[in-house]
Amino acid sequence: VRNVPLRRAFIVAGIIETGGELYNFYMPIYGHSMGLSASLIGIVIGTYAVGVLVTRLVMTALVRRSSEETVLYGSLALAAAACVVFPFVTSVYMLAAISFVLGVGLGCCGPLSMVITYNRAPEGRSGEAMGLRQSVQKFTEVLVPLVFGTLGSAFGLGPAFWMDAVLLGGGALIMQADARKRAAALAARANS
């Protein structure tokens, strides 16, 4: 835990878990509040899954062109933007489109977070790092519904989505800083 780059990877893993959990928690509630049938809500959630699938098909090519940190930064930023827009959408077609964009944004976050955690783990301690990452995610699964359920009850769905956007944006900023550090290190190695 004293390893700062690894600690940052754990924080981002928790943020990623929050993004997915809140979508799964609030999307059906939001769809129901709009008067959507269970079938339409299922279709909207299905477009999220299609977005995840599309991203995972192109994730390797994206990482080859840049780095895990850079792709994760862009993905988190895209997911944050989708969460900002969510409460303003009232059309089922736009809701499906935003869900697809959110799926694209969050689709490669989990696998990339896992790769980054593995790569940043101290020599011979990758299993321990992966276990700690999993613990952070499980803790997030317990904490997020309690905190955001209270927030949503008190202030409505909009602020809950916006808070999710703030968290995802914070994760994007962490990964942007890490991507810059990695690019600088690679440039220094290339120049030496």
N, C-alpha and C positions, 0 to 999 in steps of 0.2 A: 504494500500500500504506500510505502515511502517513495516508490518509483513514480515520479510525477507524470511522465508520458503514459504509463500504464493506468494511473489513477484517472487521468483525463479520458482514457478509453472506457473505463468503468462508468464514469459520469455520463458519457455519451451513450453507452449501452442502456443505461437507465432512462435517458431521455427518449431514445428510440422506442423502448418498450412502452413508455407513456403515450407516445404518439399513436401507436397501434391500439393500445388498450382504450384510449379515449374515443377513437373512431368506432371501435366495436361496441363501446358502451353507449355513446351518444347518438350515433347515426340512426339506430332504430327509434329512439325517443324523438329525435328531430323529425324523422320521416312521419312518425305517427302524429306529431303536433301539426304537421302540414296536411294531414288527412290522407296520407298515402296508405294503400292497402299493404298487407304483409307481403304479397307477391311483388309489388313495386319496390318495397324496401329491400327485399331479397335481390332483385335485379340490380339495384343501386349498389348494394354491397358486393354483388358479383362483378360489377365494373371495377371496383377497387382490386379484387383478386386478379382480374385481367391485367390491370396496371402493374401489379406485383410480378406477374408472369412475364410480361413484356420486358420489364427492367432486368429481370434475371437472365433473360436471353441475350441481352446486349451488355451486361455488366462487365464481363471479362474483357470485351473489346474496349470499353470505356477506361478500365483500369490500365490496360496496356498503353493507352495513349497518354495517360497522366500518372496518377497514383491512387492508392486506396483512399488516402485522406482527401484528395481533391474531389473524387467522385462522391465520397460521403458528405463533404461540405455542400456540393451542389444539390445532392439529394435531400439533405435536411433543409436547405433553403427553399427548395421547391415545395416540400411538404409544409413548411411554415407558411408559405404564401397561400397554399390551398386552404389551410385552417383559418387564415384571416378572412377569406372570401366566403367560407361555408355558411355563416349565419345570415348572409345577405341573399342567399339563393332560395328561390321559391318554386322554380320550375323543376320538375322531375328530370328533364333532360339535362339541365345545367347541373343538377345535383349528381347525376350519373357522371357527367364530364369532370366535375371537381373531384369526385371519388376516384375516378381513373387517374387523374393527376396526382392525388394523394398516394394512390397505390404505386405509381411510378416513382414518386419521391421516397416512400418508405420501403419500396421493394428490395432494394439492394442494401439497405442500412443494416439489417441484421447480419447477413453474411459478411459484409465488410467490417462491421464492428468486431465480429469474431476473428477475422484475419488480423486486424490491427491488434487486438488483445494478444493473440498468439505471437505475433511478431515482436511485440514490446515486452513480452514476459522474459524474466531473467533466465539465463541458461539453465536447463534442467527443471524449470518450474512452470512450464507451460500448462500442465494439468491443473496445478494450483490456481494459476491465473484464470483459466477457463471456468473452474469451479466457483471462484469468487465472482466472476462476471455473471454466471448463472444465478448466484445468490442475490446479486444486485437486481437482476431482472425479476426474480421471484418476490423480493421485497417490494419492488415497484408495483407488481401485480396486486399486492395486498394494499399498499398505501394509496395508489392512484384512485381507485373507486371511492375510498373514504373521503379523501381530500376534495376531489373534483365533484363527487356527488353532493357534498355539502355546498361547494361553490355554485354548482348548477341549481340547487334548490333555493339558495339565497338570492342569486343574481340572474338566473336564467341560462339558457344554452349558449348564447352569444359569448359572454365572458369566459365560459369554460373552453370554447374553441379558441378564443383569443389567447388565453393563458397557455394553451397547448402550443399555439403559434410562437409565443414568447420562448417557451422551453425549447422547441425545435430550432428556433432562430439562435438561441444561445448555444445549442449543440453545433449548429453550422459555424458559428464564430470560433468555437473551440477547434473544430476541424480545419477551418480556414487558416488559423494560426499554425496548426501542426503541418498543414500542407506547405505553407511558406517556409517553415523550418526545414522540412524535408527537401524542398526544391533548393534551398540555399546550401544544404549539406551536399546534395548531389552536384551542384555547380562547383562547389569548393573542391570536391573529389575530382571532377573533370578537369579543373584548372591545374591540379597538382601533378 
